[in-house]
Amino acid sequence: MAALALPGRGAQTERKLPNVVFVMTDDHGAWANGIYGCTEIQTPNIDALAREGMLFTRAFASTPVCSPSRVTFFTGKLPYAHGVQDWIIPKESFGPESRPVLAEHESFPEVLARNGYHLGLSGKWHMGGDEQAQEGFSYWRTVPGGGGPYKDAEFVLNGETRRMPGFKTDHVGDGAVEFLKLHQRTRPNDPFFLNLSFYAPHTPYNFQPEEYRKPYESSKFSCFPRDEQNPRQNTGLAANHRNEESMRAYSALITGLDANIGKLMRQLKAMGQSENTLVIFTADQGWNAGHHGMWGKGNGTVPRNMYEESIRIPMIWRHPGSIPAGTRCEAMVSSYDFFPTLLGYLGLETAPDKDRVGENFAPFLRGESPAWRDRLFFEYAETRSLRTRTMKLVMRAKPWDSELYDLEVDPGEEQNVVEDAKYASLRASLTKELEGYFAKRGALPIDEWQKSANRTVTFNKSISDK
């Protein structure tokens, strides 16, 4: 098994590479977890990960929609560089017209495979060529297209298509356990990497097993705002507004995926690998469930939005004995930081790439307090954004309007002060910084965003995201 020197602990101190489990949920706002404050939504296993590891309170997805966000996590690049500006439509996600997006970029699973890791995927891929094992994975269990029904879903398992009766989320959890057992039988001396990627709590809301719905029979759903509907609401999601059945479904889907995280952790313990496994929990983007008067994520409004609930994601890192248990990190971290941080934590290296824009926050995971930046950048189709600790600028291509929020006095982003004379100087400096950030890296100006995308997105007011 491969070994590495622990960064900062002396060249003589070596340990074997830990296993890595990367758990990602879909459309799962940071707010929608017990450990983040919504105790009505039952997430006991996610909460346990936080008690045993480090919880990030200011983690963000750089793009609030699935495919580009996932590509950023896997490559460390923003959409202008990796080329995926929106979710990948079915014909480009699987089948003869699809192509694996990551084939054009180095991904962190490639680096892990080169360093002796045994790679397994159970769940969502949605980065092109969905039915094909790629990037060094040898176990591949997914539903092509990144979405679809929760009941009796059709999976592709290592090239074989199977309809799996029952609840899709449970089958994703079962796939994780199957991979772990396979690893134990076939490659017990190597480290493993498992990408456990849930489709939940993404729509549709038409099926959840009763065992996951039962906790919400008498719920007041107090975590779900009932504000007036946002006039920019994407009409494809409008029926969910103030709809308690949608609230119940969303909550039940989260509890269902949480139960399967518990299944994973029990299997790791049974194998004697719980202590030697780094478990990372996060989501591909956030979700509004009444927040800002809307349901949805970045494409839940027309034009697309960068609301806090759309971009803020849960993030927990757990590795007993290495990451301090029960700790919180307040640093602002992004999905584009994930690539360098994972490799930095593991002590692995790869060739530099000018298009990777993230920074390594592994020192925080070791309990250190390094100097850290205080701004993040976001990109989604016609929209780019800059967020500091107290301000957020949202710039859009014509004809859409721009927004500026003072998060210190208006954390709910209710007052757009982009035309307020009091903020004119600050707006000018933030605009210059945002435009300069992308220009310096070779990105096209925002009004030409479509030229940098893999496909020309037709933004339809009624589109509901799959």
N, C-alpha and C positions, 0 to 999 in steps of 0.2 A: 504493500500500500504506500502511496505517496506520502511524504512528510514535508513540512515547511518550517522555516524559522518564524517565530512570532514577531511581527514588527514591533520594534521598540523594546524588546525584552532580552536582547542579546543574541548573538549568532549561535551560541551553544545551546540555547533553549529550543528544542524542537518538539513538535507533536504531530500526530497523524492528521491528515486533512479531515475535517468533520463532514458528515453527511449534510445535505442541504434539502430542506423542503420549502418550496416557494408556493404559498397559498394565495390565490387571487380570486376575489369575488367580482361580480359585475353589477354596476349601477348601485353601489353600496356606499352611501354617505357615511362619513366619520360619525355623524350625529346618531346614526341608527345602530348603536351598539351600547350595551349596558355600561361598559367600562368608560365610554365617552359621555355618559350622562343620561341616556335614554333607558332607564331601568325597566320601562314597560316592555321593551323588546328584549326577549330572553336570549342571551348569548353567553351562557356559563362557560363554555370551552374557550371562546375568544377572550373572555375576561380572565380566565386562568392563565392564558398565554401572557397577558399583560402583567399579572402578578408575578410571573416567573421570569419576566424579561423587561425590555425597555419599550415604553409606549411613546410614540411621537405625536405631539399635540398640534404641530403645524406641518403636516405632510400634504403635498399637493400633487395632482396629476397635471402635467403640462398641457394636455389636451383633454377636454371633457367629453370624449366619445371613445368607443372601445378600440377599434383597429389601430388608429394612430397612437393612442395611449400605450397599447401593448408593444408596438414597435419601438416606441421611445424607451420603455422599461428594458427591452431586450438589447437595444443598441446604444443607448445614451445620446441619441440624436433627436432633434426637433423635426417636425414635419417638413420644413423647408428643405432639410437635408435627406431625410429618408423617403420623402415623396408621397406619403399617405396622409391625405388631408381630411379624410372622413371615413366612416365605417365602410368596409369592403362589401359590395353587393354580392349576392349569392353566386352569380355566374363568374365573378372574378375571385370568389373565395374558394370554390372547388369545381372540379370538372375540367373539360378540355380548354376552356378559356382562362383558367386561373393560372397564377404563377406565384411561387413562394417569394414573398417580399424580402425575407431575410437573406435570400441567396445573394443579394447585392451588397450586404453589409455583414460585418462581423458581429456576432451575438455572443452574449455571455455563456449560453450553453455550449457553443463551439469551444470556448476556452476551457470550460470544465471538462468536456470530453477529451480534449488534448492532454489534460492533466490527470487522466485515469478515472474520471467519474463515469458511473453507469447511469444513463439518463432515461427517465420515464415521464410520460405525459398522461394525465387523466383529466379530461374535461376540455374546456374551450381553447381553441387556438386562434382562429379568425385572422390569420396573417397571410392568407393565400396558400393554395395547395393543401387545404385543410386535411384531406384524406391521406396525405403522404407523410410518412415519418421523415423528419429532416433535422438539421442542426445538431446531429449526433445522437438523437433519441433512438433507442432500440425498442422501447415499449411505447405504443401509440394508441390511445383510446379516446376518441373524440366524436363529436357530432358535427359533420361538415356544415359550414355556413355560419356558425357562431350563434345560433338561436333556435327557434322552433318550440314545439310544445314540451311540456314537462311530463306528460303521460305517454308511456309506450314509445319512447324516442328511438330513433334509428342511429346506432353507433357504428363507427368503423374501428375495429380492433385489429391492429397490425395488418391492414389491408383487407380484412374480411368484414363485410357489412352484416350487422345483426340488429334486429328489432328487439329491444329490451323491455319486456312488460314491467310496468310499475313506474316509480318516481325517478325521473332523470337524475336529480341531485344525489339520491342514494346510490345510483349506479356509478356516478362519478367518484363517490367515496369508496365504493367497492373496488373500483379500478385502482385507486391509490393503494389499498390494502393488497390487492393482487400483485401489483408491481413490487411492493416491499417483500412479499413472500417469495416471488420469483428471484429477486436479488439475493435473498438469504440462501436460496438453493443453488444459485448459479455463480454468483460473484461475491461471496461473503467477505473476501479480503480487500475489496475495493470500496471506495466511498461512493455513495449514490446521490443523485440529484433528482428529486421528484417535483414536477410542476403540477400541482393540484389546483385546477382552475375551474371554479364553479360558474355555471350559467346564472344562477340565482344571485340576487333577487330581481334580475331582469324580467320584464314582461315576456310572455303573457301571464295574466293572473287567473287563468281558468282552471288550474288544478294544484292543490296542495293536499297531501295526506292529512287525515283528521288528527293524527297524533301531533302534527305541527300547528294545526289550526286551534286545537283545543285550549291552549293557554290564553287565547285572545277572545274567548266567548263573551266575557264581560268587560273587556278592556275599554277604557275611555279614550284611548289613542291620543293622549295628551301631548305626544311629541310631534304630532302632525298639525301644523297651523291651518286655520280655517279662514284666511284672509280672502278678500275679494279676488276673483280670478284676474290674473295678469292679462291685459289686453293683447299682449304679444304671445300668449299661450299657443303653442303648436296644437292645432286642432285635432291631430291624430291622438293626442293624449288627454284632451280636455275632459273626457268623461270621467276621469279619475278624480277630478277636483271635488273635495268635500265628500268623497264617496267612501264610506266606512268599510265597504267590502274590499276596496282597493287597499285601504290601510291594513286590514286584516290579512289580505293576501301577501302584501309586502313583508309584514312582520313574520308571517308563517314561513315564507321562503327563507328569511334570514335564520330563523330558528332551525329550519331543516338543514341548512348548510352548516350551522354551528354544531348540530348533532353529528354530522359527518366529520367535522374536525375532531370531535371527541373520539370517533371511531379510529381515525388516523393516529391520534396520540396513544390510544390503548395498544395499537399494533406496534408502535415504536417501543413502548414499554415492554411488551411481550417479547420482543426481539432483543431486549437489552440495549437498545440504541437511543433511548430517550435523552440521555445525558450527552451523547456524542453527536447529536443532530441539531444543527441550526435551523430553527423554524421561523420563517418570515411570513407574516400575514399582512395583506393589503388589499386594495381594490383598484380596478382599472380607472375608475373615476367616481365622482360622487353622484348625488341624486337629490332632487327637490321633490318633496311630497307634501305640497302646500306651501312650502317656503317661497317667498316672493310672489305668492299667488299663483304658483304654477306646479305642474307635475312634469318631471323630465330632468335631463342633464343639459349639456351645452346646446343640443338641438331641440330642447323643449320649448324654446321661444323662437320667434322670427323677428329680427335676426338672431343668430346664435349668441349665447350669453357666456359670461365668465363669473357668474355668481359664486360666492364662497361655497355654497352647498354643492355646486356642480364640480368644483375643482378640489375641494378638501376631502382627503381620503384617510381611512384608518391605516395605521402602520405600526406593527409590533415586531420586534426582533427578540427571539428567545434562544439562548444557548447557555444552559446551566454551567456555572463555573467560569464562564468567560464574559458574559454580559451581565452587569449587575441587576439582580432581580428587583422587581417592584419600583423601577425608576422611570422617570419621565424626561423626555428631551424636548425643549422648547424651540430648538433651531428650526428655521424654515428650510425644509428639504423638498426636493422635486423628484418626479419619476425619472428625470434625466440624470439624477445623481445615483441611481440604483446600480448601473453597470460598474462605474469605478468603485463604488462602495463595497459591493459584493466581492469583487476581485481584491480590493484592498484588505478587506477583512480576512479573506482566505490566504492572503500573501501570494497571490498569483499575478502574473504580468502578461501583457500582450503589447503588440506594436501600437504606438500612438496613432490617433486618427484626428485630424483637425476638425472634423465635424462633430466629434463628441464634445458636449459642452458642460457636462456635469462635474461635480467635485466629490471627493471621497469623504464621507462623514463617519467612516469607521472609528476615528478617535473618540467620538461621542460614545460609541458602543463599548469602548474600553474604559469608560468612566472618566475620560479626559474632558477638558474644556477649551478646545482650540478656538482661535479667532475664526469667525464665520461671517459670510456675507449676509446682507439684510434686504435682498431683493431677488425676485424670481420672475421668469419670463414664460409666457404662454402663447400658444398658436393653435388656431383652429380655423381652417379655410379663410374666410374674409376677415377674421378677427385675430388681433394680437393684443397682448396685455402685459403690463408691468405691475407687479405688486410689491410694495415695500411693507414694512411693519405697520405703517399707518395710512398708506394711500394705495389706491388702485386706479390705474388708467386703462381703459379699454378702447382700442382704436379699431375702426372698421373701414373696409374698402367702400368706395362710393357705390350706391347712394345711401348706405346705412350711416346712422349717426354714431358718435363716440360718446363715451361716458367717463366720468371721474368721480370717485367716491372717497370721502374722508372717513376712513374706517375707525379712526379714533373717536369721532363724535357721532358717526353714523354706521355702526357695525352691521346693521341690517340692510345696508345699501339701498336706502329708500330715497335719498336725495342726490340726484345727479347734478354735480356742481361744475360741469364742464364749461358752462357759459357764465359762471359766477366770476365777476371781476376780481373778487377777493382772492381767487385761486389762479388768476391769469399767469402770474410768474411761475408758479409751481407747475401748472399745466404745461407751459412752454418747456421747462427743464425736463420734465418727465417724458414729454413727446420726443425731444431731442435724444434722450437716453434710449428710449425704446426703439426709435428708428435707427439710431446708431448701432445698437446691439445687433440687429439683424443685418444691416448693411455691412458691418465689419466682417461678418461671417459669410458673406457672399449670397445672402438671401435676396430674392427679388423684392422690390417695393410691394407693399400690401395690395395696391390696386392691380397687381399682376399675379396675384396668388395662384390663379388657376393654371398658369403656365408651369408651376412647380409641382403640381399634383399628378398622381398616377392616373387619375380619371377626372373628368370634368363633372363636378357634382351639380346636378340640377336641384336647386333648393326649392322644394315644393312646400307650401304652407300646410299641407295636410299630411306630409310624411311623418311616420311615427317611429322610425328607426327599427326596421325589421318587422 
